[in-house]
């Protein structure tokens, strides 16, 4: 590959972009000054729960605050937060050649469509990142869970196929789908744990070992699944259990859950949701791309999604609260106690 541009060098962009560079592909990173300062000082360190520990020296990184003029990458990885999609797509449209392939590796459902409406001259692909990535310190990004990347496209697409081969060389699987929507909805169901984790103030593993938090997640997922069924929208199975059976697992008493959920609990002790990081650092969260997407789905059916709407409101109000929710407090706040 001639090169890859990462638009949004945060946790996802730095980790996946870094792996791409380790695979021998030139990578340009566009990010916020805070992130770039850490990379310029510390370089890029990538670790994961399987023992990966690789470093890229500062002088080997191509870092930018804006997309560089004249760059003609084979592929762009759009990794900005969902709320910045339109702005990022506009910036890319001003600098990239017509027909450049861009994969949206963002949470939510509609980012690729939104970007396509802003910059139709670029070739947009929806994407999905299954694993959790945490920023442990400036320049250090850690993958705490597993799974295969996914993107909308065909193996005959030269840019996608080349990136797929490059990732395979560093042990990362990329699955290509003609229709990614079922996969995106399957990921959104799992991402409904992001606000639960963020409000809990705990690591992902510690949060999942509390039945009260799991009951909240199961209620959010069930409300979403009921709406998806009513809308006749298929959902991909991204865990060993189908989505409806996963609800049963989440609601088990913790001793039984611990025994039955061995694979689910294979989570690094340092893993936490990106939403937890956003709240801790005072940044805007992606709650509208998660619970908000469920609320909008309900509206298309002339129905409501009260639990997801309430969770969105809790996250948006959490900076004023300034303290975590206990399991019982979160259940009560959602009317589930």
C-alpha positions in Angstrom: 0.0 0.0 0.0 1.2 3.6 -0.7 -0.2 4.7 2.6 -3.0 5.1 5.1 -4.3 8.3 6.7 -5.8 8.1 10.2 -8.3 10.9 10.7 -8.7 11.0 14.4 -5.7 9.7 16.3 -7.4 8.8 19.5 -7.4 5.4 21.2 -8.9 3.5 18.1 -6.9 5.5 15.6 -3.6 5.2 17.3 -4.0 1.5 18.0 -5.2 0.4 14.6 -3.0 2.9 12.8 0.0 1.8 14.8 -0.6 -1.8 13.9 -0.9 -0.8 10.3 2.4 0.9 10.4 4.0 -2.1 12.1 2.7 -4.1 9.2 5.0 -2.0 6.9 2.5 0.5 5.6 3.3 4.2 5.8 0.7 5.9 8.1 -0.1 9.5 8.7 -1.9 10.4 12.0 -4.2 13.5 12.3 -5.1 14.2 15.9 -5.7 16.6 18.7 -2.7 18.6 20.1 -2.9 16.7 23.4 -2.6 13.3 21.8 0.1 14.5 19.3 2.2 16.0 22.2 2.3 12.6 23.9 3.2 10.8 20.7 6.0 13.3 19.9 7.5 12.9 23.4 6.9 9.2 24.1 6.4 7.6 20.7 3.6 5.0 20.2 3.4 1.9 22.4 0.8 -0.8 21.6 0.0 -3.5 24.1 -2.8 -6.0 24.5 -4.2 -8.8 26.7 -2.5 -11.5 24.5 1.0 -10.2 25.3 1.6 -7.7 22.4 4.1 -5.0 23.4 5.4 -3.0 20.4 6.8 0.5 20.1 7.2 3.0 17.4 9.8 5.8 18.0 8.7 9.4 17.9 10.8 10.1 14.8 9.1 7.3 12.9 5.6 8.8 13.4 4.1 11.1 10.8 1.9 13.5 12.9 -0.4 16.3 11.7 -3.0 18.5 13.3 -4.8 18.8 9.9 -4.9 16.5 6.9 -1.8 17.3 4.9 -2.3 18.9 1.5 -1.2 16.8 -1.5 -1.4 13.5 0.4 -2.8 10.7 -1.8 -3.4 7.7 0.6 -4.8 4.4 -0.6 -7.1 4.3 2.4 -8.4 6.7 5.2 -9.5 5.4 8.6 -12.1 7.8 10.0 -11.7 7.5 13.8 -13.1 10.8 15.1 -16.0 10.8 17.6 -19.4 10.6 16.0 -20.2 14.2 16.7 -17.2 15.3 14.6 -18.1 13.2 11.6 -19.4 16.1 9.4 -16.5 18.4 10.2 -13.9 15.6 9.5 -15.6 14.6 6.2 -15.5 18.2 5.1 -11.8 18.5 5.9 -11.1 15.2 4.0 -13.1 16.4 1.0 -10.9 19.5 0.7 -7.6 17.6 0.6 -8.1 14.1 -0.8 -8.4 13.0 -4.4 -11.8 12.1 -5.7 -12.6 8.4 -5.1 -10.3 7.9 -2.1 -11.6 5.1 0.0 -12.6 6.0 3.6 -13.6 3.5 6.3 -15.6 4.8 9.2 -14.3 3.0 12.3 -16.7 4.8 14.6 -19.4 3.8 17.1 -23.0 4.0 16.1 -24.9 3.3 12.9 -25.1 6.3 10.6 -21.7 7.9 10.5 -20.7 6.6 7.0 -24.0 7.8 5.5 -23.6 11.2 7.2 -20.1 11.5 5.9 -21.2 10.4 2.4 -23.8 13.2 2.3 -21.2 15.8 3.2 -18.4 14.5 0.8 -20.0 12.3 -1.9 -16.9 12.5 -4.0 -15.1 10.1 -1.6 -15.7 6.4 -1.4 -17.2 5.7 2.0 -17.4 2.3 3.8 -19.0 1.6 7.1 -16.7 -0.2 9.6 -16.8 -1.8 13.1 -14.2 -2.1 15.8 -15.1 -5.0 18.2 -12.5 -4.6 20.8 -11.9 -2.2 23.7 -8.9 0.1 23.6 -7.8 2.2 26.5 -5.2 5.0 26.7 -3.1 4.0 29.7 -0.7 6.9 29.5 0.4 9.4 26.8 1.3 7.4 23.7 0.4 4.0 25.3 -2.7 2.3 23.9 -3.9 -1.1 25.2 -6.4 -3.6 23.7 -8.3 -5.2 26.5 -10.7 -7.5 24.6 -10.8 -9.5 21.4 -12.7 -9.8 18.1 -12.3 -9.2 14.4 -12.6 -5.9 12.6 -15.3 -5.6 10.1 -15.9 -3.3 7.1 -18.5 -2.9 4.3 -17.0 -3.9 1.0 -15.7 -6.8 -1.2 -12.5 -8.6 -1.5 -12.2 -7.2 -5.0 -11.8 -3.7 -3.6 -8.0 -3.2 -4.0 -7.6 -0.8 -1.1 -9.6 -2.9 1.3 -7.9 -6.1 0.2 -4.5 -4.6 0.7 -5.3 -3.4 4.2 -6.9 -6.8 5.1 -3.6 -8.5 4.0 -1.5 -6.0 6.0 -3.5 -6.5 9.1 -3.3 -10.2 8.8 0.5 -9.9 9.0 0.2 -8.4 12.5 -2.4 -10.9 13.7 -5.6 -8.8 13.2 -8.5 -10.2 11.3 -10.6 -8.0 9.0 -13.9 -9.4 7.8 -15.6 -7.8 4.8 -19.4 -7.7 4.4 -21.7 -6.6 1.6 -24.2 -5.3 4.2 -22.7 -4.2 7.5 -25.9 -3.0 9.2 -26.6 -6.2 11.1 -23.0 -6.2 12.4 -23.3 -2.5 13.4 -26.5 -3.2 15.3 -24.9 -6.2 17.0 -22.0 -4.0 18.1 -24.4 -1.2 19.2 -26.1 -3.7 21.5 -22.8 -4.5 23.1 -21.8 -0.8 23.2 -24.9 -0.1 25.4 -22.6 -1.2 28.2 -20.4 1.9 27.5 -22.7 4.2 29.5 -23.2 1.7 32.2 -19.5 1.3 32.6 -18.9 5.0 32.5 -21.4 5.8 35.2 -20.2 2.9 37.4 -16.7 4.3 37.7 -15.3 0.8 37.6 -13.2 -1.3 35.2 -15.2 -3.3 32.6 -14.5 -6.6 34.3 -15.4 -5.3 37.8 -18.6 -3.7 36.5 -19.7 -6.9 34.7 -19.2 -8.8 37.9 -21.9 -6.7 39.6 -25.4 -8.1 38.9 -27.1 -4.7 39.3 -25.0 -3.2 36.4 -25.7 -6.3 34.3 -29.4 -6.0 34.9 -29.2 -2.4 33.6 -27.4 -3.5 30.5 -29.8 -6.4 29.9 -32.8 -4.0 30.1 -31.2 -1.5 27.6 -30.4 -4.4 25.2 -33.9 -5.9 25.5 -35.6 -2.6 24.8 -33.4 -2.3 21.7 -33.9 -5.8 20.5 -37.7 -5.4 20.8 -37.5 -2.3 18.6 -35.2 -4.0 16.1 -37.7 -6.9 15.9 -40.6 -4.5 15.3 -38.6 -2.8 12.6 -37.6 -6.2 11.0 -33.9 -5.4 11.1 -31.6 -8.3 11.5 -28.8 -8.3 14.1 -25.5 -10.2 13.8 -24.4 -12.4 16.6 -21.0 -11.0 17.8 -20.7 -13.1 21.0 -20.8 -16.9 21.6 -24.5 -16.5 22.5 -27.3 -15.1 20.3 -28.5 -11.6 21.6 -31.6 -12.9 23.3 -29.8 -15.7 25.2 -27.2 -13.1 26.2 -29.9 -11.3 28.1 -30.5 -14.5 30.2 -26.8 -14.8 30.9 -26.5 -11.2 32.1 -29.4 -11.6 34.5 -28.0 -14.7 36.3 -26.8 -14.4 39.9 -23.1 -13.5 39.9 -21.8 -16.9 41.0 -23.6 -18.5 38.1 -22.6 -15.7 35.7 -19.0 -16.1 36.6 -19.1 -19.8 35.8 -21.1 -19.4 32.5 -19.4 -16.3 31.2 -15.8 -17.3 31.2 -15.2 -16.0 27.6 -17.0 -12.8 28.3 -14.9 -12.1 31.3 -11.7 -12.6 29.4 -11.1 -8.9 29.8 -7.9 -7.2 30.8 -8.2 -5.7 34.3 -7.2 -2.3 32.8 -9.9 -2.2 30.2 -12.6 0.5 30.5 -15.0 2.0 28.1 -14.0 5.0 26.0 -17.0 6.8 27.4 -15.5 6.5 30.8 -12.4 8.2 29.5 -14.5 10.9 27.9 -16.3 11.7 31.1 -13.1 11.6 33.2 -11.5 14.2 30.8 -14.5 16.4 30.4 -15.0 15.5 26.7 -18.3 15.2 24.9 -19.4 11.5 24.9 -20.9 9.4 22.1 -24.0 8.7 24.0 -26.2 10.1 21.2 -24.7 7.7 18.7 -25.6 4.8 21.1 -28.7 5.3 23.2 -29.7 8.2 21.0 -29.7 5.9 18.0 -32.1 3.6 19.8 -34.4 6.5 20.6 -34.4 7.5 16.9 -35.2 4.0 15.9 -38.2 4.0 18.2 -39.4 7.3 16.7 -39.4 5.7 13.2 -41.9 3.2 14.6 -44.0 5.8 16.5 -42.8 4.2 19.7 -40.6 5.2 22.6 -37.4 3.9 24.2 -37.7 5.2 27.7 -34.8 3.3 29.2 -32.3 4.3 26.5 -33.6 7.9 26.7 -33.2 8.0 30.4 -29.6 6.5 30.2 -28.7 9.2 27.7 -30.0 11.9 30.0 -28.0 10.4 32.9 -24.8 10.5 31.0 -25.4 14.0 29.8 -26.0 15.1 33.4 -23.2 13.1 34.9 -20.6 16.0 34.9 -22.8 17.8 37.5 -23.1 14.7 39.7 -19.4 14.1 39.8 -19.6 10.7 41.5 -20.2 7.1 40.2 -23.6 5.3 40.5 -23.7 2.2 42.6 -25.7 -0.7 41.1 -28.7 0.0 43.2 -28.6 3.8 42.4 -28.4 3.1 38.6 -31.3 0.6 38.8 -33.4 3.1 40.7 -32.5 5.9 38.3 -33.8 3.8 35.4 -36.9 2.7 37.3 -35.7 -0.9 37.4 -35.3 -1.4 41.2 
